[in-house]
Amino acid sequence: MSLSKKKVLTSSLFLLFHFDIASEGVEFRIDNSDLEINSKGKKIKFISESSNSSGLSSEILFFDNISVIISDTESYDKLIKSDKAQYMPKKNVINLQGNVFLEIKNKHQPFKLRTEILTLNIDSNLVQTNSRVTIENQEIEINADNAIINDIDKEKRVTLNKAKIFSQKRKIGESNKLIFNLFDPVILLIGSAQITSEDYTINASEISYNLKKNKINYSKNSSITTSN
């Protein structure tokens, strides 16, 4: 799609959005070929190779090779990239597919997630995928069957199922469920929980572990096996 055609399409979409959902408190602004949305204190910017709509009602926007930047303040706190995306304005939901990359900004150790399918609900601050995920967090790598990131008690809570934890390519832990708050070094392993070091392996029903200190805070129903 040429740039001029893309501008016309995006401007047309802006007009449709303005009349359809302006009453819901969502504002749209066109900047060249990019789409920028202000919704409930969040600024959402779509930058894509191409875009089109689902029809006159523009209930769904389709994007190819997209970057989505979401910020609550002047600095961007979320960056998302994918091969394809769908945005549903009335629901304020983004569905992403193909080489999905999510980064949540932090000065020291940004949270990074890679998967194939991801859903982001802007209004409820919910990020969810039922696809396999790879996460970079606190200088470790986590592989899991799925992931949910939501707001609980004013914290961004990450919940993973069937998680395996690696440090420098060596597995240091696993559990049926893994829970932690973003940028907090303490993680909670629940169900068939295991932490392994060079000296011992601990198995338990639940383990609280500090990644930064490399220390177990507590464990429940645990057994320890030493390497000697």
Residue, then its C-alpha position, 0 to 999 in steps of 0.5 A: m500500500s502506498l503512503s498516500k493511500k495509507k494516509v487516506l485510509t487512516s484518515s477515513l478510519f479516524l472519521l469513522f472512529h470519531f463518530d462511532i466511539a467518541s462518546e466512550g472517552v477514546e480520542f484518536r489523532i492522525d500523524n502522517s500514516d500512524l494512528e495514535i489513541n488516547s484512552k483513560g490516561k494511556k497513549i497508544k501509538f500504532i506504527s505499521e507497514s500496512s493497515n485496513s478495516s473490516g468495513l464501514s463500521s470499522e469494528i476491527l482494524f488489521f495491521d501488518n508488521i506492527s509496533v505498538i507503543i503504550s505509555d501512561t506517562e511521557s516515557y513509554d512503558k510497553l513496546i509490542k511488536s508482531d507480524k499481524a495485529q487486530y485492534m477492536p476499538k469498541k472493546n479497546v482490545i489488541n490481538l497480536q499474532g506471529n513473532v510477538f514481542l512484548e517489552i515492559k520498560n524498566k531502567h535496569q532490567p526490562f521484562k521481555l516476553r516472546t510468544e506467537i499469540l497475545t491479547l492485550n485488553i487496554d481498559s483492564n490492563l490485562v495481557q494474556t496468551n495461551s501459547r508457549v512463552t519465553i521470558e527474560n526477567q531478572e537476568i534469567e530465562i523462563n519457559a512456560d505453557n502460557a502467561i497472564i499479566n494483570d494488576i493486583d493490589k497495585e502491582k503488575r502480577v505475572t502468572l505462568n503455568k508449567a514453568k521452567i527457570f534457567s540461569q546461564k542456560r542451566k535449569i535452576g527451577e520449575s513448578n506447575k505454577l509460577i507467580f511474581n510481581l514485575f521487577d520484584p526479585v521474589i518469585l513463588l513456585i507452586g505445585s511440584a516446585q523445585i529449586t536446584s543448585e550445584d550443592y542441592t535440589i529441593n522439592a516442595s509443594e511451594i517455594s518462595y525464592n529470591l532471584k537476586k540473593n539466590k536464596i530460598n525464603y521458605s518452602k512447604n512440604s519439602s525434601i532436600t537432596t544433596s549432590n554429595 
